[in-house]
Amino acid sequence: MDRPILVNEFEDMGMTIPDDIIDECVIICHAHKISASDLVGSWIAYCASSQIDSNDLSKDRLATLVKSFKVDDKLKASDKKLIVNKSSLNETAPTQSVYSPPSMRNTQATNIIQIENEFKVSDFIDEDNIKEENEISTTGDVTCNFGLGNVNKNDSSAKVEIACLMKHDLWDNFIFGHVNYQKFDDHVQELVNDIIQKNDLKPVTSLSGLYCGNNTEITISGSLRLIKKELFLDSLHGFIKLDLSEAEQPIKSLFVNQILVVTGSNPDTKVFKVKQFYADASLPLSNKLPSFSIGNLNLMVAAGPFFSELSPHGKLLKSLVQKTIELEAQVLILFGPIFDADFGTQLNKRTSEDVQKCYDEVLEATLKPLFSNPATQNIKLLVFSSWKDSENYAFYPTPPNSESSLPTLYPNNAYMVSDPSVFSVNDIIIAGNASDSLMGLHVSAINQTREEMFTKLAKQIIWQRCLHPSYVANPNVPVDHLLWLEHSTFQQNTPHIILTSSQLRTFIRVIEGCMVINVGQLVKHNSQKQAVAGTYGQIQIAPPKNGSWSTQTNISAEIVHI
């Protein structure tokens, strides 16, 4: 491990680490055989989950980080030993395949699940007698809530009068892999014009038309870039370095790829002296009142993967279905992936049936109680795609799973929708995003501010009018830029509710009238790579009162442990 490589990795992420800590990091990389990028990525993830400053890397925190590497080393050694043992058994055992019933299989937590050459759907959904070793005492605990006094929980459930999917017709003839720089520039210009109008600023001077002058204040715009700890503003018309030494304090939250309007002066050609940043291009909320007058509109939201090698029977998803029936919810939203990618790969190798057929059969059997129970037989089920799902396209935004048979089986109830999607229920506009845009935003944050972290992240989604504003900053998400413009951006109104799933801690925040909710994941994995119970969202919406309705006064929301 070359020391300069490690230093560059930290600097590229905007971090300045003391020399003695760098020395410790070099030793750790050698000892655990990990790359510089993996170490830095692990540290950033640790900071995100612990809500600490990424520049505050000490020996104590480094020791805590190393403990997770040691656990991984033990698991790798255990897996290697298991593979060696299996190989030796294969060399001596006969080639005949023997099927063992579920009751005789080893149900202890392992890193590899045995999948027979042929299987039945009942093998995955009828295992209620299996004792889950990871059941935890937090079941039913509320991790966060909002507006508990806004709704009378004893009121009856409202009917879904109107449900509408927005922009879904654009998926009828979609093309991926195309790039249209003019469309992106038009999108940036639209945001810039709204920012200027909101703040009554001077017209923008093109970066290509900048000239040396005195300290006369001018306005420029573009996308923010961070290169070697220095800030630049980038557009199709030019590229300029920013000097923040004279910027008004405190500086607002800045993110890589953020679309900004900047005021300041240009005394020379090398640098633009910033006076102030502007980033709020938020759209107004719809002024149309919800179209129901009696009862509460109850929604349940959960994020996958619901079936994986560590949780193959979907027990927690079945528990969620039961909770949905008890609440008499009229809308159930499931964020993909439904099947973990590795689990889908194993199915594809082991079964002679089509994986899509398995996907539909498992979902149908798991969700069937919803449609057979009188309390929820008219429920609206929205299943979001995910680029991580084994049965979806591996790019983002992700088209709806048009091959699924669920909409045919339940034509008035089940909808396969894209990720992300915007839809309305009884004229309440809701946006959903299965991709972890919050983590991408958090990683792309440039400066530390006193503003509470989740408020800061939620605000950027609303201000930048986009469900995934940090697409350039996160190379792990395979973004199609043209589809991103069509499906990730808000066009006319800010949604009343934005639902997302992130590895960050669950939260509920109301920003400028829009409720942003991170529901977490229904099935999580601990440091020992065991499946543990996660969280789901429960939302109750009251009808308008006296001709008035808002997210602040008419919505009650909770994030609950399953």
Helices and strands as residue ranges (DSSP letters): H 3-12, H 19-32, H 36-50, H 59-92, G 102-104, H 122-125, E 142-146, G 148-150, E 163-166, G 168-171, H 181-199, G 207-209, E 218-227, E 230-235, E 238-243, E 259-265, E 271-278, E 297-303, H 315-327, E 331-335, H 341-350, H 355-372, E 380-384, H 406-409, E 414-417, E 421-425, E 428-433, H 437-443, H 453-463, H 481-487, E 497-500, E 507-511, E 514-518, E 523-525, E 531-533, E 535-541, H 551-554, E 555-561
